[in-house]
Amino acid sequence: MTNTGLPLRLEAISKHYGKFLALAPTNLDVAAGEFLTLLGPSGSGKTTLLNLIAGYVEPTAGTVAIGSRDVTGLPARLRNIGMVFQNYALFPHMTVGQNIAYGLSVRGVSKAESHRRVAEVLALMQLEEYADRAIQKMSGGQQQRVALARALIIEPDVLLMDEPLSALDKQLRRNVQLELRRLHHKHGRTTIYVTHDQEEALVLSDRIAVMNDGRIHQLGSVDDIYDRPANAFVAGFIGESNLFAATVTSVSDGTAIVDVEAFRRTIRAPAAPGVEPGRPARLLLRPEHLLFNHADDGVPAEIVETVYLGELSQYGIVLENGQSLIARQITDRSIQAGTRVTLSWKPDHARVVAESSTTGGLSNA
């Protein structure tokens, strides 16, 4: 299994259901062997976009190309795409080995070649001892591996995964995430992965496309998405965030000066694209970036709750105007509810983001 897949290109792809816009015109380039996650809440358009790539849904406009081949008009079975569904869609009357071999049998692969490839993928997925076991006797995590093996054995040009871990419990989901990451690094294949779980996206992805309302709001690396969110939606959806209403007075060379009413002061901070004077904006401060008693001119606040997490603790905080926020720091037993503190942060750890700037389609530059 040496094929790492082909690049994928979407050009102005869109989908309407009557008057309802499920996906705005979208451009997207995915490199060969890349793991791209489509991340967003329910109804954001991520599954629509996945189904357009797969060929299960016809676009209202636009094209889908895999490698140099325009597949827009081709049915799903002719696109050489592997699909792992949310419910796995395994055949209950077949054994593990028979399920995995099914895609080869419908393609007319010889029995000898099929046996060879089934043995190879069983070893890859650490399922050798389960080849003859009934699907009903496999655990949820094992069934997930069978579904992935069935998709991989056909050596797809693009692998599509639609929330494949949503039925697993938290600990098993975490274990399978790490297993998927290991498999991708070892046998990288062009992969489009749909999830609403931000932690899952951060663990697995080379890049993430954050979606909402049928549009891609930001496309970038894990670091870009977390540390440099494009707007308030992305900042609030990825990780835990403290967001404060801000009035932008000026922007110059990527730095904004904003009035933050909650702090009763003016703040200078790096600005995301789209931040302009007169437009609604937010100041973003991640919980792990807040410092206590670090500066005499910090923002006055009071600790109202402490949650012990081991080496770290999470602190609930209230500002003088009554606004709540959270901070996460190395545990300090001297900091308890009722402790008065001043809050500060390093200048490059704050970020000013537009309230709601969207990009109705992004291309990999």
N, C-alpha and C positions, 0 to 999 in steps of 0.2 A: 504494500500500500504506500507507494511513493508519491502519487499525485497529490499536490497541495492545493489543487483547485485553480480556478481562473478568476481574473478580475471581473467585477460587476459594475455596470454603469446604468444609472437611471437618468433619463433626460426629460424634464418637464412632466413627470408622471403625476397624474391626478385621478381622483375618483369622486364622482357625485352619485348619490342615490336620490334621484328626483332633485329636489331643491336643497337637500342636505349635503354639505361638503364634508366628506369623510377624510379626504387628503388634498391639501392645496398643492399646486404645481411644485414639484420637488426634484432637484438635481442631486445626485449622490454618486460618488465614486468609492468603490471598495477595492483595495489592493488584493492581489492573489495571496492567499495564506493569512489574510487579516481576520481578526476576531472583532466584529462590530456588534455592539449591543444597541437595540432600539429600546429606550427607557422612557416610561411615562405612565401616567395614571390611566385607569379604564376610560375608553373613549378618546384617547389621545391620537389615534390613527396608526399606532405601531403595528397592530395585527393586520390592518388593511394594507399597509405597505408590504408586510411580509407575504400576504396572499397575492399581491400584485407580482412580486418577484417569483413566487412559486407557480403562478399561472392558474390559481384557483379562482381569481377574480379578474375580469377584463377591465383595463383602464379606460377612463373617460377620454384621456388624452395622454400623449407621451410615449416613450419607448423604454424597453428593458433589453439590455445587451449583456450577454455572458461571454467573456473573451471578445472575439471579433464578430460573434454571431448575434444578430438581432432576433430575440426570441419572443417579441411582443405578441405575435400571432400564433405562437405554438402552444398546444395544450401542455399541462403539467408533465405528462408522462414522456414527453419528448425533450424536456429541458435538462435532463441529467442532473436533477436536484435531489438531494437527500432531505427528508423531512422527519423531525421528531416532534410529535404532538404532545399537547398538555396531558392527555389521557393515555399516551403511549400507543393506542390503537393496535395492540398485539392480538393475534388470533388465539383465542382460548383453547381451541381444539388441537393446537399444534404444540410440539415441544419447543424448547429454547432453540435448538439447532434448526428446526424446520422454519421457525419464525425468521431467524436470521437469513436463511437461504432463500426466502420467498422472492425477494427482488431479483435474485439471479435466475430463478426458475422462469419467471415471466419474461426475462430477457433472452431465454434460450441458451444460457451458459451450460456447457457440458457437465455431467455429473462429476467427473474427475476434477475439473477446474473448480466446480462449486465446493466439493469436499475440501480442496486445498485452501480456498479463500475463507471458508467457514472456520476451519481450524486456525487460520491465521488471526482472524478477528476475535475468535473466542479467547485466544491467548492474549491478544491486545487488551481485551476488556476483563481479563482474569475470570473467565467463565468456563474454562475447559471442563471442569467436573460437572457442569450443569447441562451439557449438550442435550441429554436425553430426558431432562426433567420437564414436567408439565408446567406451563406458565402459571397456573393457579397456585402452584406450590412455591413460587418465587416471591421474595419480599418486594416492597415498593422500590427500594434502591436497586435491587437486582433487575427488576423489570425495566427500570430506567436505563440500565446498562444494555439490556437486550435491545431496547428500542434504538439506542444510539448505535449499537453494533449493526442492526438491520439497515440503518441509514448509511453507515460508513462502508459496508461491504460492496455496494455498487460503485464505489469510488466516484462520488458525485463531484461535479465541478464546483458546486456551492452547497453547503450544508445549512439548512434552516431549522431553527429550534424555537418552538412557540411555548414559552413558559413551562419547560419540561420538568421543573423541580417543584412546582407549586403544590403538588399533592404530598410532598415529603415533610416529615417533622423537622424542626429547626436544626437539631444536631446532625441528622442524616443529610439534610440539604447542604449544610456546611461541608460535610465530608465529600459529597458528590461534586460540589463546586470545585474543591481542590483537585479532585480526580479529573474533572473536565479540563481544568487549567493544565494539569500535567500532560494529558493526552494531546491537547492542542499544541503545547510547546514541543512535544516529541514528534507528532505527526500533523503539523499545522495544515489546516484546510480552510479555505475561504468560508467563513461562518458568519451568519446573521442570526442573532439571538434576541428574542423578545422577552422582556420582563418588566414588572412594575417595582421590583425589589432593588433599591439603590445599592445596597451592600453587595448583592450578587453581581450587579453591573461593574462595581469597582474592583471586585476580585477577579473577574473573568476577562475583562475587555482590553483590547489594544486601543480602541476608540469607542466613544459613546455618543449616540445621537439622542438628545433629550427632546421629547415630543410632547405637545399639548395642542388641543383644538385643531388637529389635522395638520400641524406644522412642526418642522424642526426648529427649535429655539436655539440650540447650540450643538455643534459637532466638534469634538476634540478629544484629546488624550484624557486619561483619567485625571492627571494633574491639572490640565486646563479646566476641566469641568468643575473640579472641586475648589481649586485655588483661584480661578479666574472666571467665575460664572458670568454669562453674558447679560443676564437680567435678573430681576427679583424672583421670577418663577423658578429659574434654574437654581438660584441660590437657596431658595426655600425647599426645593424638591430633593436636592443632593446634600446629604449630611444634615446635621442639626445647625440651625442658623439663628442668629439674633439680627433682626432687621429693624431699622429705625427710619421713620419718615425724615427726609432731608430736602432742603431747599437749595438748589444749585445756584451759586452766585457767579462762578466762573469756571472755565475748563481750559487748561493750557498744557500742551506737551504730555497728555495722558494723565494729568493730575487735576482733580476737582477741589474746589473750595465750597463747602456746604455748611449751611446752618442746620444744626440738629436740635430741635426743640426739646427732646427728651434729656439732652445733656446741658441745655442752656448755654451752648457755646458753638464756635465755628471750628470745623474740622477740615484738615487737608488730607486727602487720601487718593490713591490710584483710582482711576475711573475706567469703567468698561465702555466699549463703543456704544454710542447712542445716548450717552449722558450729555445733556445740554442745559444751559440756563433756561428756566421757564418750563421745563418738562418734569413731571413727577419722578422722584428718585428715592432710593433707599441706601442707607449705610449698612454694610454687612460686616459683622464681627462673629467669627466662629467661636464656639465655647472654649476651645483649647487655646485660643489666642488671647484671652482676657487675663490680665495680671492684677493681683491684689496688692494694695499699699506700695505700689511701685514708684509712684510719683506724687509729690505734694499737691500738684495741680490736677490730679485725677478726678474722675467723676464720682461724687459721693453716692454711696449705696449701702444697703443693709442685706445681710444674709438672712434668708427666711427659711431655708431648708437645706439640709446636707444629706446626700445619699452616698453611702460608703460602697465603693466598687472594688475594694482591694487596694492596689497601689495607687489608684486614682479615686477621687471623689467628685461627685457632681453637686454643684451648689445652685440653689434657687436664689435669685437676687431680685430686689426691688429698688428702682431708682426713686429719687425724691418726688418725681411727678407721678409715681404709682406704676410705671411700666415695668413688666417682669422680663427677666432674661435668665440665661443659664451660663455657667462657667464650668470648666472641667480642668482640674489641676491635680498634681501629686498630693496625696492625702496629708492634711495637716489637722491633727486632732484639736488644736487650739481654736480652729475656726468652727463655730457652732451657730445655730440659729440665734439671731439677735446681735451678732458681731457686726460692727460698723467697719466698712472698708472704703477705699477709693479704688476705682477701676482705671486701668490704662492698658495700652497695647503698643506694640511696635508699629511705626507708621506704615510699613509695607504689608502689615497683616490686616489692615482695613481695606475695604473696597466699596466704591460707590457704583451702584448699578441702576439702570433705568427700571422704572416700574414695570413696564411690559413692552419691551421691544422684541419682535419675533422676526425670524428669517423664514419666509415661506419656501424653503429649499436651499440647500447648501451644497457646495461642491468641495471636494478635497483639493486644496490648493498646493 
